[in-house]
């Protein structure tokens, strides 16, 4: 697991088929590097009152992944100031699926 801190240079809402309307990704810029970070479904972030905006500084802990969509960091936990939101549990089970079969 690694932790990356940077400024949000872009918020990306990716439409998804099925019950999740859109998955939220952000592009973090840190030390002239850009990294794509996979956060969570927009509904989960709204429910937790964790709207992400361009220009904010986030600290994200997660793991790197490569898929057909490209390379990105899958966020396990995201921090903004004193606010922390757990997005996934070990071994990567999404927090928005808690209680689901």
Beta strands, then each sheet from edge to edge (+ up, - down):
strand 1: 2-15
strand 2: 22-30
strand 3: 33-41
strand 4: 57-67
strand 5: 70-80
strand 6: 83-86
strand 7: 88-89
strand 8: 93-94
sheet 1: 6+ 5- 3- 2+ 1- 4+
sheet 2: 7+ 8-
end
